[in-house]
Amino acid sequence: MNAIPKIMVVDDEASICNNVEKILKKSNYAVTRASSAKEALDMLAKESFSLLISDIVMPEMNGLELLKMVKKEWPVTRAVMMTAYASTDTAVKAIRMGALEYLPKPFTPDELRATVENALSGRLVEARISEQERESINIIDVDIPFDTDEVAKVTGKGYADSLGPSDMPVVEVKMPENLEGFCEVGNMVCDIFKKLGATCKAGTKTAACPQLAKKKKSAKGKTVDTKRLIGIDQPFDYEEVAAVSGPEYIQNLRSDGVSIPYYEELKANLVRLAERNKIDVDVPFDADEVAQVTGKAYVDHATRTDVPTVEITASESVEGFCEVGDMVCDIFKKLGATCKAGTKTAACPQLAKKKRAAMKKAVADTTALIAPDMPFNYDEVVQVTGKDYVDHLVYDGTVQMPYETLKSNMQKIIAAETQDPASRQIAQVPAHPSILVVDDEVAVNNNIRKILAKKGYQVDQAVTREEAMDCIGTNRYGLVLLDLRIPGVKGLELLKAIGEKNPDAKVIMITGYASIETAVEAARMGAVDYLPKPFTPDEIRNATERALPLAA
């Protein structure tokens, strides 16, 4: 008689544990629950389990840390990870650390049953991983990828131990009982009234909102003196409005909010304005009053724009004076052209000056040019590039050195090395480049090569399926950066070929079409990392520096 498989489910949410237990018990599995990683480890130390199903995001110790300890202490125990915060990063880490499957929440009962059946039957196999790679995955939390010990050296052990998923320490704060505005319904200090002038739905229904009660009390005690209002249909305080607008405004105020003075008042105001010595119709200021401050000349020249009009008489000796526009023109200085009036009348002094300068300009000395199809001054180019460059320059801008010159230069180099062998420095070029970049986007391919070349890495490139297969078949690489989607490539065909022909190479998937499913499958087939596009230079460098030391 076959023994009933024992399964442990670990989740800090009791409802998840209950649901998983109910689903699996209907399939005749023996299920044990644990609410934390610590509780799960205590149970594993006392009895053995066929399968561990664990959540990833949990307080104190997360699921990946639990998985790491389980695979180290009880390597035959199979594991499946589940999470409501699914990401390609945690998916790859979970599979590379020994998990058989990665289940994003929410999942259906059928998905859970199928995953458990495949895990226990052996249809799902753990990814091959060295102990060195497993030990290199050391994190505080799934979204805080820093080494715990390194953080503790700087901040202290207490800080590192209390870090939560928000990258901030989890600190318990007890609220004082007499805190103003404290809401017992939401167990928090509420300032919704301050922002919105209203309370939440829970506070309204339960009548337990302290802000609502405070508003009702103040409303009951408040009384309005109706005698101080402007009118029944204008409930505004007379004194407050008069202080801003004046009593005349209120006296002529109609019910619709428009203030219309009587005809006699308008007529009297017009007479008073007419008697004043105004500057202009739209400049209703007394000319004498303004003159006292600015001077009479300013007032005499003031126009409707409130800016004095000043007449400037240009002398004949003023350079650039335009008789057409009766002004000094600097259009040439700004635009290098003249106005339409100056062009049509040919009276633009700047235009005439330019024509005279063009006529006086010396004819170019063609004998000083490099060639008819390269109209550059020979001496100027030589100063920058050297005489050899110019002498061997061909029409398309390419420098071609004659064979005899190359042969002579090579003989000089050989002779110098023969005379002083100790001074020779032969560049050590590796037999095969250590990194291969496979991406059909040439720009991305070139950028990755430039980024890694700055760190001294030797990089090969492939932009097509054929080039990639040729490189994989003929060379051995320590690391391959592989794009997920390349024309002519079916699924993870290239990743499979790398595993067969160059099994020691580590592979980092780079893709603009990131998904949990492909990340899980790629990790099973040997990918050590999964970088969604776009990524930064630091991200590609860091991923490379993590993966290369793992290569054999």
CORWOMO-V780563 format. One record per backbone hydrogen bond with DSSP energy under -0.5 kcal/mol. NH is the residue of the N-H (numbers start at 1). CO is the residue of the C=O. Records with the same first field share a line. If there is no record, write none. Layout:
NH->CO  CO
This chain:
7->30
8->51
9->32
10->53
11->34
14->12
16->13
17->13
18->14
19->15
20->16
21->17
22->18
23->19
24->20
25->21
26->22
27->24
28->25
29->24
30->5
31->29
32->7
34->9
40->36
41->37
42->38
43->39
44->40
45->41
46->42  43
47->43
50->6
51->6
52->78
53->8
54->52  80
55->10
56->82
58->56
61->59
63->56
66->62
67->63
68->64
69->65
70->66
71->67
72->68
73->69
74->70
77->74
78->50
80->52
81->101
82->54
83->103
91->87
92->88
93->89
94->90
95->91
96->92
97->93
98->95
99->94
100->79
101->79
103->81
104->102
105->83
112->108
113->109
114->110
115->111
116->112
117->113
118->114
119->115
120->116
121->117
122->118
123->118
124->118
125->123
127->95
134->130
135->131
136->132
137->133  134
138->136
140->144  146
141->144
144->141
146->144
151->147
152->148
153->149
154->150  151
155->151
156->152
160->156
161->157
162->158
163->160
164->168
167->164
170->162
171->169
179->176
182->179
183->188
184->182
187->183
188->183
190->181  188
195->191
196->192
197->192  193
198->192
204->200
205->201
206->202
207->203
208->203
209->203
210->208
213->209
214->210
215->211
216->212
217->213
218->214
219->215
220->216
221->217
222->218
226->224
228->225
229->226
230->234  236
231->234
234->231
236->234
238->228
241->237
242->238
243->239
244->240  241
245->241
246->242
250->246
251->247
252->248
253->250
254->258
257->254
260->252  258
261->259
266->262
267->263
268->264
269->265
270->266
271->267
272->268
273->269
274->270
275->271
276->272  273
278->276
279->283  285
280->283
283->280
285->283
287->277
290->286
291->287
292->288
293->289  290
294->290
295->291
299->295
300->296
301->297
302->299
303->307
306->303
309->301
310->308
311->309
313->311
314->312
318->315
321->318
322->327
323->321
326->322
327->322
329->320  327
334->330
335->331
336->331  332
343->339
344->340
345->341
346->342
347->342
348->342
349->347
352->348
353->349
354->350
355->351
356->352
357->353
358->354
359->355
360->356
361->357
366->364
368->365
369->366
370->374  376
371->374
374->371
376->374
378->368
381->377
382->378
383->379
384->380  381
385->381
386->382
390->386
391->387
392->388
393->390
394->398
397->394
400->392  398
401->399
406->402
407->403
408->404
409->405
410->406
411->407
412->408
413->409
414->410
415->411
416->412
417->413
418->414
419->415
420->416
423->420
424->421
426->424
427->425
429->427
430->428
434->458
435->458
436->479
437->460
438->436  481
439->437  462
442->440
445->441
446->442
447->443
448->444
449->445
450->446
451->447
452->448
453->449
454->450
455->452
456->453
457->452
459->457
460->435
462->437
468->464
469->465
470->466
471->467
472->468
473->469
474->470
475->471
478->434
479->434
480->506
481->436
482->480  508
483->438  481
484->510
486->484
489->486
491->489
493->490
496->492
497->493
498->494
499->495
500->496
501->497
502->498
505->502
506->478
507->526
508->480
509->529
510->482
511->531
519->515
520->516
521->517
522->518
523->519
524->520
525->521
526->523
527->522
528->507
529->507
531->509
532->530
533->511
540->536
541->537
542->538
543->539
544->540
545->541
546->542
547->543
548->544
549->545
550->547
551->547  548
552->504
